[in-house]
């Protein structure tokens, strides 16, 4: 995947996390300066953990079925995903055909 995808994802998560964290601090009664400081500390930490986790999972071939925004998921132009693989047989429950 291109670096621009991961940079854009990081910046999106950073902005949303800052808004949510700062807004939550304002609702808790903190002043704007304290809320902004709290958001400035925790938003980058949140964005690094989230983006790093998604990058690690993507490198292993695991994609988020909920997000469906990671390139390589097989999402077609119609918005439908590629067919899922058939279920695996287990020793206690064979696959019914």
Residue, then its C-alpha position, 0 to 999 in steps of 0.5 A: x500500500x502506498x504511504x499516502x494512504x497511511x499518512x491520510x489515515x493517521x491524519x484523519x484519526x488524529x483530527x477525529x481523536x483530538x475533536x473527541x478528546x477535546x470535546x469530552x474534556x470540555x463537557x467534563x467542565x475543563x477550560x479550553x486551554x486544558x482541554x486543548x492540552x489534553x487533546x494535544x497529548x492524547x490524540x497523537x498517542x491514539x493515532x499512532x496506536x490505531x494506525x500502527x495496529x491497522x498497518x501491522x494487521x494489514x501487513x499480515x493480510x488481516x483486513x477490517x471487515x467493519x471498515x472495508x477501507x483498506x486497499x486489497x480487501x477485494x471490494x468491487x465497484x458495486x461495494x460488495x466484497x469478494x466471496x468468502x472462503x468456504x468453511x473449514x472442516x473440523x474433527x467434530x463437525x464435518x462440512x455439509x455440502 
